[in-house]
Amino acid sequence: MGVLDIFRSSAKAAETASSVINKSTDGIISGIDKMVFTEEEKTDVRQKWFETTVDFQKALMQEALPSAVSRRVLAWMISGVYLAHITFASIIWRFNEKWAEFVINNVIERVEFAFGAVISTYFIYHGIKQVVKK
């Protein structure tokens, strides 16, 4: 029985070697195939590039609508007024504290809600949307 086991194991070894050779040959052929860029593959890549470009242009057109532009202008105006008042109050604080305090209170009463609404609309909503996606 021990002598016959040698023949069984050598047949099994030959099968294993044959399967390893077949797999490596398939790998080599597949690698050579990937190195060659056929016209069909070039056409597929061009089509994907075109579709991506069209999708990008559609998204860009949505952002260029008059309503999107006007929203951005309003956001910049409100943010600019708020930051200008804060900067102005910081500058005059050195010269007249009561006047600076009046400016700060005026900003808090009149502009702070609008500034908070703009910031929450443009940044917090999109930030939460990104977190929910992940």
CYANA upper distance limits for C-alpha pairs under 8 A (distance plus 0.5 A):
  1 MET  CA      5 ASP  CA      6.89
  2 GLY  CA      6 ILE  CA      7.64
  3 VAL  CA      7 PHE  CA      8.13
  4 LEU  CA      8 ARG  CA      7.16
  5 ASP  CA      9 SER  CA      6.59
  6 ILE  CA     10 SER  CA      6.59
  7 PHE  CA     11 ALA  CA      6.71
  8 ARG  CA     12 LYS  CA      6.77
  9 SER  CA     13 ALA  CA      6.48
 10 SER  CA     14 ALA  CA      6.58
 11 ALA  CA     15 GLU  CA      6.81
 12 LYS  CA     16 THR  CA      6.70
 13 ALA  CA     17 ALA  CA      6.55
 14 ALA  CA     18 SER  CA      6.52
 15 GLU  CA     19 SER  CA      6.71
 16 THR  CA     20 VAL  CA      6.69
 17 ALA  CA     21 ILE  CA      6.64
 18 SER  CA     22 ASN  CA      6.66
 19 SER  CA     23 LYS  CA      6.62
 20 VAL  CA     24 SER  CA      6.67
 21 ILE  CA     25 THR  CA      6.49
 22 ASN  CA     26 ASP  CA      6.60
 23 LYS  CA     27 GLY  CA      6.66
 24 SER  CA     28 ILE  CA      6.64
 25 THR  CA     29 ILE  CA      6.68
 26 ASP  CA     30 SER  CA      6.52
 27 GLY  CA     31 GLY  CA      6.58
 28 ILE  CA     32 ILE  CA      6.75
 29 ILE  CA     33 ASP  CA      6.64
 30 SER  CA     34 LYS  CA      6.73
 31 GLY  CA     35 MET  CA      6.87
 32 ILE  CA     36 VAL  CA      7.22
 37 PHE  CA     41 GLU  CA      6.76
 37 PHE  CA     42 LYS  CA      7.32
 38 THR  CA     42 LYS  CA      6.78
 39 GLU  CA     43 THR  CA      6.60
 40 GLU  CA     44 ASP  CA      6.80
 41 GLU  CA     45 VAL  CA      6.75
 42 LYS  CA     46 ARG  CA      6.67
 43 THR  CA     47 GLN  CA      6.61
 44 ASP  CA     48 LYS  CA      6.73
 45 VAL  CA     49 TRP  CA      6.62
 46 ARG  CA     50 PHE  CA      6.59
 47 GLN  CA     51 GLU  CA      6.67
 48 LYS  CA     52 THR  CA      6.62
 49 TRP  CA     53 THR  CA      6.64
 50 PHE  CA     54 VAL  CA      6.67
 51 GLU  CA     55 ASP  CA      6.67
 52 THR  CA     56 PHE  CA      6.64
 53 THR  CA     57 GLN  CA      6.67
 54 VAL  CA     58 LYS  CA      6.71
 55 ASP  CA     59 ALA  CA      6.80
 56 PHE  CA     60 LEU  CA      6.60
 57 GLN  CA     61 MET  CA      6.57
 58 LYS  CA     62 GLN  CA      6.85
 59 ALA  CA     63 GLU  CA      7.00
 60 LEU  CA     64 ALA  CA      6.81
 61 MET  CA     65 LEU  CA      7.02
 62 GLN  CA     68 ALA  CA      8.31
 63 GLU  CA     68 ALA  CA      6.25
 63 GLU  CA     69 VAL  CA      7.90
 64 ALA  CA     68 ALA  CA      6.77
 64 ALA  CA     69 VAL  CA      6.76
 65 LEU  CA     69 VAL  CA      6.89
 66 PRO  CA     70 SER  CA      6.53
 67 SER  CA     71 ARG  CA      6.57
 68 ALA  CA     72 ARG  CA      6.79
 69 VAL  CA     73 VAL  CA      6.74
 70 SER  CA     74 LEU  CA      6.62
 71 ARG  CA     75 ALA  CA      6.60
 72 ARG  CA     76 TRP  CA      6.67
 73 VAL  CA     77 MET  CA      6.63
 74 LEU  CA     78 ILE  CA      6.61
 75 ALA  CA     79 SER  CA      6.53
 75 ALA  CA    118 VAL  CA      6.43
 76 TRP  CA     80 GLY  CA      6.27
 77 MET  CA     81 VAL  CA      6.63
 78 ILE  CA     82 TYR  CA      6.75
 78 ILE  CA    111 VAL  CA      8.04
 78 ILE  CA    114 ALA  CA      7.41
 78 ILE  CA    115 PHE  CA      6.55
 78 ILE  CA    118 VAL  CA      8.24
 79 SER  CA     83 LEU  CA      6.57
 79 SER  CA    115 PHE  CA      6.41
 79 SER  CA    118 VAL  CA      8.30
 80 GLY  CA     84 ALA  CA      6.32
 81 VAL  CA     85 HIS  CA      6.66
 81 VAL  CA    111 VAL  CA      8.30
 82 TYR  CA     86 ILE  CA      6.84
 82 TYR  CA    107 VAL  CA      7.28
 82 TYR  CA    111 VAL  CA      6.79
 82 TYR  CA    112 GLU  CA      7.67
 82 TYR  CA    115 PHE  CA      7.32
 83 LEU  CA     87 THR  CA      6.52
 84 ALA  CA     88 PHE  CA      6.44
 85 HIS  CA     89 ALA  CA      6.51
 85 HIS  CA    103 VAL  CA      7.37
 85 HIS  CA    104 ILE  CA      7.80
 85 HIS  CA    107 VAL  CA      7.22
 86 ILE  CA     90 SER  CA      6.64
 86 ILE  CA    103 VAL  CA      8.49
 86 ILE  CA    104 ILE  CA      7.31
 86 ILE  CA    107 VAL  CA      8.32
 87 THR  CA     91 ILE  CA      6.76
 88 PHE  CA     92 ILE  CA      6.75
 88 PHE  CA    100 ALA  CA      8.38
 89 ALA  CA     93 TRP  CA      6.36
 89 ALA  CA     99 TRP  CA      8.37
 89 ALA  CA    100 ALA  CA      5.10
 89 ALA  CA    101 GLU  CA      7.87
 89 ALA  CA    103 VAL  CA      6.49
 89 ALA  CA    104 ILE  CA      6.92
 90 SER  CA     94 ARG  CA      8.08
 90 SER  CA    100 ALA  CA      7.59
 91 ILE  CA     95 PHE  CA      8.46
 92 ILE  CA     96 ASN  CA      6.42
 92 ILE  CA     97 GLU  CA      7.72
 92 ILE  CA     99 TRP  CA      7.91
 92 ILE  CA    100 ALA  CA      6.32
 93 TRP  CA     97 GLU  CA      5.28
 93 TRP  CA     98 LYS  CA      8.44
 93 TRP  CA     99 TRP  CA      8.00
 93 TRP  CA    100 ALA  CA      5.60
 93 TRP  CA    101 GLU  CA      8.34
 96 ASN  CA    100 ALA  CA      6.92
 97 GLU  CA    101 GLU  CA      6.55
 98 LYS  CA    102 PHE  CA      6.66
 99 TRP  CA    103 VAL  CA      6.79
100 ALA  CA    104 ILE  CA      6.71
101 GLU  CA    105 ASN  CA      6.64
102 PHE  CA    106 ASN  CA      6.55
103 VAL  CA    107 VAL  CA      6.72
104 ILE  CA    108 ILE  CA      6.69
105 ASN  CA    109 GLU  CA      6.61
106 ASN  CA    110 ARG  CA      6.50
106 ASN  CA    111 VAL  CA      8.31
107 VAL  CA    111 VAL  CA      5.58
107 VAL  CA    112 GLU  CA      6.56
108 ILE  CA    112 GLU  CA      5.45
108 ILE  CA    113 PHE  CA      8.27
109 GLU  CA    113 PHE  CA      8.47
110 ARG  CA    114 ALA  CA      8.46
111 VAL  CA    115 PHE  CA      6.60
112 GLU  CA    116 GLY  CA      6.52
113 PHE  CA    117 ALA  CA      6.57
114 ALA  CA    118 VAL  CA      6.67
115 PHE  CA    119 ILE  CA      6.65
116 GLY  CA    120 SER  CA      6.45
117 ALA  CA    121 THR  CA      6.43
118 VAL  CA    122 TYR  CA      6.56
119 ILE  CA    123 PHE  CA      6.10
119 ILE  CA    124 ILE  CA      7.46
120 SER  CA    124 ILE  CA      5.19
120 SER  CA    125 TYR  CA      6.79
121 THR  CA    125 TYR  CA      6.20
121 THR  CA    126 HIS  CA      8.36
122 TYR  CA    126 HIS  CA      7.08
123 PHE  CA    127 GLY  CA      6.42
124 ILE  CA    128 ILE  CA      6.53
125 TYR  CA    129 LYS  CA      6.64
126 HIS  CA    130 GLN  CA      6.72
127 GLY  CA    131 VAL  CA      6.86
128 ILE  CA    132 VAL  CA      6.61
129 LYS  CA    133 LYS  CA      6.73
130 GLN  CA    134 LYS  CA      7.03
